Amino acid sequence: MSNLVYKGNCQPAHDEKDPLTEQVIYPYLPDAALVEAVNLAIFLKRPLLLKGEPGCGKTRLAGAVAYELGLPLKAWYIKSISRARDGLYTYDAVGRLRDAQLAASRAIGVERAHHISDPTAYVRWGPMGEAFLSQKRTVLLIDEIDKADIDFPNDLLLELDERRFKVEETGEEIRATHSPIVFITSNDEKDLPDAFLRRCVFHHVEFPNDDQLLRIVKSRFPQASSQILTKTIERFLALRTEMSQGSGAANKKVTTSELLDWFNVLQNYPDDEILSKLEGKLPFAGVLLKSWEAHQRYLKQSN
Protein backbone atom coordinates (compact mmCIF):
# COMPACT_ATOMS: atom_id res chain seq x y z
CA MET A 1 0.00 0.00 0.00
CA SER A 2 0.98 3.68 0.26
CA ASN A 3 3.98 4.73 2.34
CA LEU A 4 1.45 6.50 4.55
CA VAL A 5 -0.41 4.07 6.78
CA TYR A 6 -2.96 5.13 9.37
CA LYS A 7 -2.90 2.93 12.48
CA GLY A 8 -5.59 4.65 14.56
CA ASN A 9 -3.14 5.70 17.26
CA CYS A 10 -4.13 9.32 17.81
CA GLN A 11 -3.09 9.42 21.47
CA PRO A 12 -1.86 12.95 22.25
CA ALA A 13 -0.66 13.89 25.68
CA HIS A 14 -3.44 15.06 28.00
CA ASP A 15 -4.42 18.67 27.25
CA GLU A 16 -2.06 18.88 24.23
CA LYS A 17 -3.20 21.67 21.92
CA ASP A 18 -3.16 22.04 18.17
CA PRO A 19 -0.65 24.85 17.48
CA LEU A 20 -2.85 26.25 14.69
CA THR A 21 -6.29 26.19 16.32
CA GLU A 22 -5.30 26.22 19.99
CA GLN A 23 -7.95 23.53 20.50
CA VAL A 24 -7.21 20.60 22.81
CA ILE A 25 -6.45 17.43 20.82
CA TYR A 26 -8.29 14.42 22.23
CA PRO A 27 -7.61 10.74 21.53
CA TYR A 28 -9.58 9.26 18.63
CA LEU A 29 -10.47 5.58 18.95
CA PRO A 30 -11.51 4.09 15.59
CA ASP A 31 -12.45 0.45 15.11
CA ALA A 32 -10.52 -1.83 12.75
CA ALA A 33 -13.01 -1.41 9.89
CA LEU A 34 -12.66 2.38 9.94
CA VAL A 35 -8.85 2.16 10.02
CA GLU A 36 -9.01 -0.15 6.99
CA ALA A 37 -11.31 2.28 5.13
CA VAL A 38 -8.89 5.17 5.75
CA ASN A 39 -5.95 3.18 4.40
CA LEU A 40 -7.92 2.07 1.34
CA ALA A 41 -8.71 5.72 0.57
CA ILE A 42 -5.04 6.68 0.99
CA PHE A 43 -3.86 3.83 -1.25
CA LEU A 44 -6.46 4.37 -3.99
CA LYS A 45 -6.18 8.18 -3.77
CA ARG A 46 -9.97 8.32 -3.54
CA PRO A 47 -12.10 10.45 -1.18
CA LEU A 48 -13.42 8.59 1.87
CA LEU A 49 -17.16 9.27 2.18
CA LEU A 50 -18.27 8.90 5.78
CA LYS A 51 -21.90 8.51 6.75
CA GLY A 52 -23.44 7.93 10.15
CA GLU A 53 -25.66 9.65 12.65
CA PRO A 54 -24.65 13.16 13.81
CA GLY A 55 -22.16 13.21 16.66
CA CYS A 56 -20.59 9.81 15.95
CA GLY A 57 -17.13 11.21 15.17
CA LYS A 58 -17.13 11.57 11.38
CA THR A 59 -15.74 15.10 11.35
CA ARG A 60 -13.03 14.46 13.96
CA LEU A 61 -11.51 11.61 11.96
CA ALA A 62 -9.79 13.95 9.50
CA GLY A 63 -8.04 15.78 12.33
CA ALA A 64 -7.00 12.51 13.97
CA VAL A 65 -5.47 11.22 10.71
CA ALA A 66 -3.66 14.52 10.09
CA TYR A 67 -2.30 14.50 13.65
CA GLU A 68 -1.08 10.90 13.55
CA LEU A 69 0.53 11.19 10.11
CA GLY A 70 2.00 14.64 10.80
CA LEU A 71 0.21 16.27 7.86
CA PRO A 72 -1.43 19.70 7.52
CA LEU A 73 -5.23 19.82 7.67
CA LYS A 74 -7.51 21.99 5.53
CA ALA A 75 -11.21 22.07 6.37
CA TRP A 76 -14.09 23.13 4.14
CA TYR A 77 -17.35 23.40 6.09
CA ILE A 78 -20.24 23.25 3.64
CA LYS A 79 -23.30 25.51 3.95
CA SER A 80 -26.55 25.61 2.01
CA ILE A 81 -25.17 28.52 -0.05
CA SER A 82 -21.78 26.91 -0.76
CA ARG A 83 -20.65 26.59 -4.36
CA ALA A 84 -18.09 24.05 -5.55
CA ARG A 85 -15.78 26.78 -6.84
CA ASP A 86 -15.63 28.42 -3.39
CA GLY A 87 -13.49 25.55 -2.14
CA LEU A 88 -11.09 26.00 -5.05
CA TYR A 89 -10.72 29.77 -5.24
CA THR A 90 -12.55 33.07 -5.29
CA TYR A 91 -11.68 35.99 -7.54
CA ASP A 92 -11.88 39.57 -6.30
CA ALA A 93 -13.17 41.16 -9.50
CA VAL A 94 -14.68 44.06 -7.56
CA GLY A 95 -11.33 44.80 -5.91
CA ARG A 96 -9.55 44.76 -9.25
CA LEU A 97 -12.11 47.15 -10.77
CA ARG A 98 -11.75 49.49 -7.79
CA ASP A 99 -7.97 49.49 -8.11
CA ALA A 100 -8.25 50.14 -11.85
CA GLN A 101 -10.47 53.15 -11.23
CA LEU A 102 -8.03 54.47 -8.62
CA ALA A 103 -5.12 53.94 -11.00
CA ALA A 104 -6.94 55.87 -13.74
CA SER A 105 -7.33 58.82 -11.38
CA ARG A 106 -3.72 58.41 -10.24
CA ALA A 107 -4.88 57.85 -6.68
CA ILE A 108 -2.49 54.91 -6.19
CA GLY A 109 1.25 54.52 -6.69
CA VAL A 110 3.18 52.79 -9.46
CA GLU A 111 3.70 49.62 -7.43
CA ARG A 112 -0.03 49.23 -6.83
CA ALA A 113 -0.79 50.00 -10.47
CA HIS A 114 1.56 47.17 -11.49
CA HIS A 115 -0.40 44.94 -9.13
CA ILE A 116 -3.55 45.58 -11.22
CA SER A 117 -1.89 44.23 -14.37
CA ASP A 118 -1.41 40.85 -12.68
CA PRO A 119 -4.79 39.05 -12.55
CA THR A 120 -3.40 36.30 -10.31
CA ALA A 121 -2.98 38.89 -7.54
CA TYR A 122 -6.75 38.87 -7.05
CA VAL A 123 -7.11 35.10 -6.61
CA ARG A 124 -7.90 33.87 -3.10
CA TRP A 125 -7.43 30.13 -2.65
CA GLY A 126 -10.08 28.03 -0.93
CA PRO A 127 -9.34 24.96 1.26
CA MET A 128 -9.22 22.56 -1.71
CA GLY A 129 -7.09 24.99 -3.73
CA GLU A 130 -4.65 25.29 -0.83
CA ALA A 131 -4.48 21.50 -0.48
CA PHE A 132 -3.68 21.14 -4.19
CA LEU A 133 -0.95 23.80 -4.01
CA SER A 134 0.62 22.51 -0.80
CA GLN A 135 4.21 21.28 -1.07
CA LYS A 136 3.32 18.56 1.43
CA ARG A 137 0.56 15.98 1.22
CA THR A 138 -2.47 17.45 2.97
CA VAL A 139 -5.57 16.09 4.68
CA LEU A 140 -8.68 17.80 3.27
CA LEU A 141 -12.02 17.67 5.10
CA ILE A 142 -15.21 18.46 3.15
CA ASP A 143 -17.73 18.50 5.98
CA GLU A 144 -21.48 17.85 5.58
CA ILE A 145 -21.56 17.83 1.78
CA ASP A 146 -25.27 17.01 1.81
CA LYS A 147 -26.05 20.52 3.10
CA ALA A 148 -25.28 21.99 -0.32
CA ASP A 149 -27.35 22.04 -3.50
CA ILE A 150 -27.89 18.67 -5.21
CA ASP A 151 -25.55 19.70 -8.07
CA PHE A 152 -22.68 20.51 -5.71
CA PRO A 153 -21.08 17.00 -5.64
CA ASN A 154 -21.19 16.69 -9.44
CA ASP A 155 -19.45 20.05 -9.76
CA LEU A 156 -16.42 18.53 -8.00
CA LEU A 157 -16.06 15.38 -10.10
CA LEU A 158 -13.09 16.56 -12.17
CA GLU A 159 -11.29 18.01 -9.16
CA LEU A 160 -11.73 14.85 -7.07
CA ASP A 161 -11.01 12.45 -9.92
CA GLU A 162 -8.11 14.14 -11.70
CA ARG A 163 -7.03 16.51 -8.93
CA ARG A 164 -6.86 19.57 -11.15
CA PHE A 165 -8.91 22.69 -11.91
CA LYS A 166 -8.69 25.82 -13.99
CA VAL A 167 -8.81 29.42 -12.75
CA GLU A 168 -11.12 30.87 -15.39
CA GLU A 169 -10.14 34.50 -14.85
CA THR A 170 -6.41 33.87 -15.39
CA GLY A 171 -6.43 30.76 -17.59
CA GLU A 172 -4.06 29.05 -15.13
CA GLU A 173 -4.50 25.32 -14.59
CA ILE A 174 -3.80 24.08 -11.08
CA ARG A 175 -2.71 20.48 -10.61
CA ALA A 176 -2.26 18.93 -7.19
CA THR A 177 1.42 18.80 -6.27
CA HIS A 178 0.61 15.93 -3.91
CA SER A 179 -2.72 14.11 -3.96
CA PRO A 180 -4.59 15.19 -0.80
CA ILE A 181 -6.18 12.67 1.54
CA VAL A 182 -9.84 13.66 1.27
CA PHE A 183 -12.54 12.99 3.87
CA ILE A 184 -16.14 13.83 3.01
CA THR A 185 -18.86 13.62 5.63
CA SER A 186 -22.61 13.33 5.11
CA ASN A 187 -25.54 13.10 7.51
CA ASP A 188 -27.61 11.49 4.73
CA GLU A 189 -29.98 14.46 4.51
CA LYS A 190 -30.21 13.93 0.75
CA ASP A 191 -29.07 11.33 -1.77
CA LEU A 192 -25.71 11.91 -3.46
CA PRO A 193 -25.31 11.42 -7.25
CA ASP A 194 -24.15 8.01 -8.50
CA ALA A 195 -21.29 9.56 -10.49
CA PHE A 196 -19.99 11.11 -7.28
CA LEU A 197 -20.40 7.90 -5.25
CA ARG A 198 -18.41 5.91 -7.83
CA ARG A 199 -15.38 8.07 -7.12
CA CYS A 200 -15.43 7.48 -3.37
CA VAL A 201 -14.51 4.82 -0.85
CA PHE A 202 -17.51 4.49 1.47
CA HIS A 203 -17.72 3.77 5.18
CA HIS A 204 -20.65 3.94 7.59
CA VAL A 205 -19.51 5.00 11.04
CA GLU A 206 -21.43 2.88 13.52
CA PHE A 207 -22.51 4.24 16.87
CA PRO A 208 -20.03 3.00 19.53
CA ASN A 209 -21.00 -0.04 21.59
CA ASP A 210 -20.84 -0.13 25.41
CA ASP A 211 -17.12 -0.93 25.60
CA GLN A 212 -16.19 1.66 22.98
CA LEU A 213 -18.20 4.35 24.78
CA LEU A 214 -16.38 3.47 27.99
CA ARG A 215 -13.01 3.84 26.26
CA ILE A 216 -14.02 7.13 24.62
CA VAL A 217 -15.21 8.74 27.86
CA LYS A 218 -12.28 7.33 29.84
CA SER A 219 -9.80 8.76 27.32
CA ARG A 220 -11.36 12.22 27.71
CA PHE A 221 -11.75 12.00 31.51
CA PRO A 222 -8.90 9.73 32.72
CA GLN A 223 -9.43 10.60 36.40
CA ALA A 224 -13.07 9.45 36.48
CA SER A 225 -13.87 6.41 38.59
CA SER A 226 -14.98 3.18 36.94
CA GLN A 227 -18.22 3.23 38.91
CA ILE A 228 -19.17 6.70 37.68
CA LEU A 229 -18.21 5.86 34.10
CA THR A 230 -20.26 2.66 34.10
CA LYS A 231 -23.34 4.23 35.69
CA THR A 232 -23.29 7.28 33.40
CA ILE A 233 -23.03 5.18 30.26
CA GLU A 234 -25.79 2.84 31.48
CA ARG A 235 -28.14 5.80 31.98
CA PHE A 236 -27.13 7.29 28.62
CA LEU A 237 -27.72 4.03 26.71
CA ALA A 238 -31.06 3.53 28.45
CA LEU A 239 -32.11 6.99 27.23
CA ARG A 240 -30.99 6.12 23.66
CA THR A 241 -33.06 2.93 23.78
CA GLU A 242 -36.13 4.88 24.90
CA MET A 243 -35.55 7.46 22.17
CA SER A 244 -35.39 4.77 19.48
CA GLN A 245 -38.99 3.92 20.34
CA GLY A 246 -40.24 7.50 20.17
CA SER A 247 -41.47 9.54 17.22
CA GLY A 248 -40.91 13.00 15.79
CA ALA A 249 -38.47 15.22 17.70
CA ALA A 250 -38.49 12.74 20.59
CA ASN A 251 -36.95 10.13 18.27
CA LYS A 252 -33.69 12.07 17.72
CA LYS A 253 -31.28 9.94 19.71
CA VAL A 254 -28.56 11.45 21.85
CA THR A 255 -25.03 11.30 20.44
CA THR A 256 -21.49 10.65 21.61
CA SER A 257 -20.65 14.35 21.63
CA GLU A 258 -23.63 15.02 23.90
CA LEU A 259 -22.54 12.19 26.21
CA LEU A 260 -19.13 13.85 26.57
CA ASP A 261 -20.73 17.23 27.34
CA TRP A 262 -23.04 15.58 29.87
CA PHE A 263 -20.20 13.75 31.59
CA ASN A 264 -18.19 16.98 31.68
CA VAL A 265 -21.01 18.63 33.65
CA LEU A 266 -21.40 15.67 36.00
CA GLN A 267 -17.68 15.78 36.81
CA ASN A 268 -18.23 19.02 38.73
CA TYR A 269 -19.86 17.07 41.57
CA PRO A 270 -18.55 14.54 44.13
CA ASP A 271 -18.95 10.88 43.15
CA ASP A 272 -21.68 10.14 45.69
CA GLU A 273 -23.71 13.13 44.49
CA ILE A 274 -23.30 12.08 40.84
CA LEU A 275 -24.55 8.57 41.64
CA SER A 276 -27.52 10.03 43.49
CA LYS A 277 -28.40 12.28 40.54
CA LEU A 278 -28.15 9.38 38.08
CA GLU A 279 -30.58 7.34 40.16
CA GLY A 280 -33.24 10.03 40.08
CA LYS A 281 -34.72 12.38 37.50
CA LEU A 282 -32.46 12.78 34.44
CA PRO A 283 -29.89 15.37 35.60
CA PHE A 284 -28.95 18.35 33.43
CA ALA A 285 -31.46 17.23 30.83
CA GLY A 286 -30.87 20.27 28.64
CA VAL A 287 -27.49 18.85 27.62
CA LEU A 288 -29.15 15.70 26.20
CA LEU A 289 -32.72 16.61 25.29
CA LYS A 290 -32.91 19.23 22.55
CA SER A 291 -36.67 19.61 22.04
CA TRP A 292 -39.70 20.30 24.21
CA GLU A 293 -41.30 17.07 22.99
CA ALA A 294 -38.28 15.10 24.19
CA HIS A 295 -38.35 16.86 27.57
CA GLN A 296 -42.01 16.04 28.04
CA ARG A 297 -41.58 12.38 27.07
CA TYR A 298 -38.39 11.38 28.87
CA LEU A 299 -38.52 13.57 31.97
CA LYS A 300 -42.03 12.34 32.65
CA GLN A 301 -40.80 8.73 32.43
CA SER A 302 -38.00 9.37 34.90
CA ASN A 303 -40.20 10.95 37.59
C-alpha positions as CSV (number, residue, x, y, z in Angstrom):
1,M,0.0,0.0,0.0
2,S,1.0,3.7,0.3
3,N,4.0,4.7,2.3
4,L,1.4,6.5,4.5
5,V,-0.4,4.1,6.8
6,Y,-3.0,5.1,9.4
7,K,-2.9,2.9,12.5
8,G,-5.6,4.6,14.6
9,N,-3.1,5.7,17.3
10,C,-4.1,9.3,17.8
11,Q,-3.1,9.4,21.5
12,P,-1.9,13.0,22.2
13,A,-0.7,13.9,25.7
14,H,-3.4,15.1,28.0
15,D,-4.4,18.7,27.2
16,E,-2.1,18.9,24.2
17,K,-3.2,21.7,21.9
18,D,-3.2,22.0,18.2
19,P,-0.6,24.9,17.5
20,L,-2.9,26.2,14.7
21,T,-6.3,26.2,16.3
22,E,-5.3,26.2,20.0
23,Q,-8.0,23.5,20.5
24,V,-7.2,20.6,22.8
25,I,-6.4,17.4,20.8
26,Y,-8.3,14.4,22.2
27,P,-7.6,10.7,21.5
28,Y,-9.6,9.3,18.6
29,L,-10.5,5.6,19.0
30,P,-11.5,4.1,15.6
31,D,-12.5,0.5,15.1
32,A,-10.5,-1.8,12.7
33,A,-13.0,-1.4,9.9
34,L,-12.7,2.4,9.9
35,V,-8.9,2.2,10.0
36,E,-9.0,-0.1,7.0
37,A,-11.3,2.3,5.1
38,V,-8.9,5.2,5.7
39,N,-6.0,3.2,4.4
40,L,-7.9,2.1,1.3
41,A,-8.7,5.7,0.6
42,I,-5.0,6.7,1.0
43,F,-3.9,3.8,-1.3
44,L,-6.5,4.4,-4.0
45,K,-6.2,8.2,-3.8
46,R,-10.0,8.3,-3.5
47,P,-12.1,10.4,-1.2
48,L,-13.4,8.6,1.9
49,L,-17.2,9.3,2.2
50,L,-18.3,8.9,5.8
51,K,-21.9,8.5,6.8
52,G,-23.4,7.9,10.2
53,E,-25.7,9.6,12.6
54,P,-24.7,13.2,13.8
55,G,-22.2,13.2,16.7
56,C,-20.6,9.8,16.0
57,G,-17.1,11.2,15.2
58,K,-17.1,11.6,11.4
59,T,-15.7,15.1,11.4
60,R,-13.0,14.5,14.0
61,L,-11.5,11.6,12.0
62,A,-9.8,14.0,9.5
63,G,-8.0,15.8,12.3
64,A,-7.0,12.5,14.0
65,V,-5.5,11.2,10.7
66,A,-3.7,14.5,10.1
67,Y,-2.3,14.5,13.7
68,E,-1.1,10.9,13.6
69,L,0.5,11.2,10.1
70,G,2.0,14.6,10.8
71,L,0.2,16.3,7.9
72,P,-1.4,19.7,7.5
73,L,-5.2,19.8,7.7
74,K,-7.5,22.0,5.5
75,A,-11.2,22.1,6.4
76,W,-14.1,23.1,4.1
77,Y,-17.4,23.4,6.1
78,I,-20.2,23.2,3.6
79,K,-23.3,25.5,4.0
80,S,-26.5,25.6,2.0
81,I,-25.2,28.5,-0.1
82,S,-21.8,26.9,-0.8
83,R,-20.6,26.6,-4.4
84,A,-18.1,24.1,-5.5
85,R,-15.8,26.8,-6.8
86,D,-15.6,28.4,-3.4
87,G,-13.5,25.6,-2.1
88,L,-11.1,26.0,-5.0
89,Y,-10.7,29.8,-5.2
90,T,-12.5,33.1,-5.3
91,Y,-11.7,36.0,-7.5
92,D,-11.9,39.6,-6.3
93,A,-13.2,41.2,-9.5
94,V,-14.7,44.1,-7.6
95,G,-11.3,44.8,-5.9
96,R,-9.6,44.8,-9.2
97,L,-12.1,47.1,-10.8
98,R,-11.8,49.5,-7.8
99,D,-8.0,49.5,-8.1
100,A,-8.2,50.1,-11.9
101,Q,-10.5,53.2,-11.2
102,L,-8.0,54.5,-8.6
103,A,-5.1,53.9,-11.0
104,A,-6.9,55.9,-13.7
105,S,-7.3,58.8,-11.4
106,R,-3.7,58.4,-10.2
107,A,-4.9,57.9,-6.7
108,I,-2.5,54.9,-6.2
109,G,1.3,54.5,-6.7
110,V,3.2,52.8,-9.5
111,E,3.7,49.6,-7.4
112,R,0.0,49.2,-6.8
113,A,-0.8,50.0,-10.5
114,H,1.6,47.2,-11.5
115,H,-0.4,44.9,-9.1
116,I,-3.6,45.6,-11.2
117,S,-1.9,44.2,-14.4
118,D,-1.4,40.8,-12.7
119,P,-4.8,39.1,-12.6
120,T,-3.4,36.3,-10.3
121,A,-3.0,38.9,-7.5
122,Y,-6.8,38.9,-7.0
123,V,-7.1,35.1,-6.6
124,R,-7.9,33.9,-3.1
125,W,-7.4,30.1,-2.7
126,G,-10.1,28.0,-0.9
127,P,-9.3,25.0,1.3
128,M,-9.2,22.6,-1.7
129,G,-7.1,25.0,-3.7
130,E,-4.6,25.3,-0.8
131,A,-4.5,21.5,-0.5
132,F,-3.7,21.1,-4.2
133,L,-1.0,23.8,-4.0
134,S,0.6,22.5,-0.8
135,Q,4.2,21.3,-1.1
136,K,3.3,18.6,1.4
137,R,0.6,16.0,1.2
138,T,-2.5,17.5,3.0
139,V,-5.6,16.1,4.7
140,L,-8.7,17.8,3.3
141,L,-12.0,17.7,5.1
142,I,-15.2,18.5,3.2
143,D,-17.7,18.5,6.0
144,E,-21.5,17.9,5.6
145,I,-21.6,17.8,1.8
146,D,-25.3,17.0,1.8
147,K,-26.0,20.5,3.1
148,A,-25.3,22.0,-0.3
149,D,-27.3,22.0,-3.5
150,I,-27.9,18.7,-5.2
151,D,-25.6,19.7,-8.1
152,F,-22.7,20.5,-5.7
153,P,-21.1,17.0,-5.6
154,N,-21.2,16.7,-9.4
155,D,-19.4,20.1,-9.8
156,L,-16.4,18.5,-8.0
157,L,-16.1,15.4,-10.1
158,L,-13.1,16.6,-12.2
159,E,-11.3,18.0,-9.2
160,L,-11.7,14.9,-7.1
161,D,-11.0,12.4,-9.9
162,E,-8.1,14.1,-11.7
163,R,-7.0,16.5,-8.9
164,R,-6.9,19.6,-11.1
165,F,-8.9,22.7,-11.9
166,K,-8.7,25.8,-14.0
167,V,-8.8,29.4,-12.8
168,E,-11.1,30.9,-15.4
169,E,-10.1,34.5,-14.8
170,T,-6.4,33.9,-15.4
171,G,-6.4,30.8,-17.6
172,E,-4.1,29.0,-15.1
173,E,-4.5,25.3,-14.6
174,I,-3.8,24.1,-11.1
175,R,-2.7,20.5,-10.6
176,A,-2.3,18.9,-7.2
177,T,1.4,18.8,-6.3
178,H,0.6,15.9,-3.9
179,S,-2.7,14.1,-4.0
180,P,-4.6,15.2,-0.8
181,I,-6.2,12.7,1.5
182,V,-9.8,13.7,1.3
183,F,-12.5,13.0,3.9
184,I,-16.1,13.8,3.0
185,T,-18.9,13.6,5.6
186,S,-22.6,13.3,5.1
187,N,-25.5,13.1,7.5
188,D,-27.6,11.5,4.7
189,E,-30.0,14.5,4.5
190,K,-30.2,13.9,0.8
191,D,-29.1,11.3,-1.8
192,L,-25.7,11.9,-3.5
193,P,-25.3,11.4,-7.2
194,D,-24.1,8.0,-8.5
195,A,-21.3,9.6,-10.5
196,F,-20.0,11.1,-7.3
197,L,-20.4,7.9,-5.2
198,R,-18.4,5.9,-7.8
199,R,-15.4,8.1,-7.1
200,C,-15.4,7.5,-3.4
201,V,-14.5,4.8,-0.9
202,F,-17.5,4.5,1.5
203,H,-17.7,3.8,5.2
204,H,-20.6,3.9,7.6
205,V,-19.5,5.0,11.0
206,E,-21.4,2.9,13.5
207,F,-22.5,4.2,16.9
208,P,-20.0,3.0,19.5
209,N,-21.0,0.0,21.6
210,D,-20.8,-0.1,25.4
211,D,-17.1,-0.9,25.6
212,Q,-16.2,1.7,23.0
213,L,-18.2,4.4,24.8
214,L,-16.4,3.5,28.0
215,R,-13.0,3.8,26.3
216,I,-14.0,7.1,24.6
217,V,-15.2,8.7,27.9
218,K,-12.3,7.3,29.8
219,S,-9.8,8.8,27.3
220,R,-11.4,12.2,27.7
221,F,-11.8,12.0,31.5
222,P,-8.9,9.7,32.7
223,Q,-9.4,10.6,36.4
224,A,-13.1,9.4,36.5
225,S,-13.9,6.4,38.6
226,S,-15.0,3.2,36.9
227,Q,-18.2,3.2,38.9
228,I,-19.2,6.7,37.7
229,L,-18.2,5.9,34.1
230,T,-20.3,2.7,34.1
231,K,-23.3,4.2,35.7
232,T,-23.3,7.3,33.4
233,I,-23.0,5.2,30.3
234,E,-25.8,2.8,31.5
235,R,-28.1,5.8,32.0
236,F,-27.1,7.3,28.6
237,L,-27.7,4.0,26.7
238,A,-31.1,3.5,28.5
239,L,-32.1,7.0,27.2
240,R,-31.0,6.1,23.7
241,T,-33.1,2.9,23.8
242,E,-36.1,4.9,24.9
243,M,-35.6,7.5,22.2
244,S,-35.4,4.8,19.5
245,Q,-39.0,3.9,20.3
246,G,-40.2,7.5,20.2
247,S,-41.5,9.5,17.2
248,G,-40.9,13.0,15.8
249,A,-38.5,15.2,17.7
250,A,-38.5,12.7,20.6
251,N,-36.9,10.1,18.3
252,K,-33.7,12.1,17.7
253,K,-31.3,9.9,19.7
254,V,-28.6,11.4,21.8
255,T,-25.0,11.3,20.4
256,T,-21.5,10.6,21.6
257,S,-20.7,14.3,21.6
258,E,-23.6,15.0,23.9
259,L,-22.5,12.2,26.2
260,L,-19.1,13.9,26.6
261,D,-20.7,17.2,27.3
262,W,-23.0,15.6,29.9
263,F,-20.2,13.8,31.6
264,N,-18.2,17.0,31.7
265,V,-21.0,18.6,33.6
266,L,-21.4,15.7,36.0
267,Q,-17.7,15.8,36.8
268,N,-18.2,19.0,38.7
269,Y,-19.9,17.1,41.6
270,P,-18.6,14.5,44.1
271,D,-19.0,10.9,43.1
272,D,-21.7,10.1,45.7
273,E,-23.7,13.1,44.5
274,I,-23.3,12.1,40.8
275,L,-24.5,8.6,41.6
276,S,-27.5,10.0,43.5
277,K,-28.4,12.3,40.5
278,L,-28.2,9.4,38.1
279,E,-30.6,7.3,40.2
280,G,-33.2,10.0,40.1
281,K,-34.7,12.4,37.5
282,L,-32.5,12.8,34.4
283,P,-29.9,15.4,35.6
284,F,-29.0,18.3,33.4
285,A,-31.5,17.2,30.8
286,G,-30.9,20.3,28.6
287,V,-27.5,18.8,27.6
288,L,-29.1,15.7,26.2
289,L,-32.7,16.6,25.3
290,K,-32.9,19.2,22.6
291,S,-36.7,19.6,22.0
292,W,-39.7,20.3,24.2
293,E,-41.3,17.1,23.0
294,A,-38.3,15.1,24.2
295,H,-38.3,16.9,27.6
296,Q,-42.0,16.0,28.0
297,R,-41.6,12.4,27.1
298,Y,-38.4,11.4,28.9
299,L,-38.5,13.6,32.0
300,K,-42.0,12.3,32.6
301,Q,-40.8,8.7,32.4
302,S,-38.0,9.4,34.9
303,N,-40.2,10.9,37.6
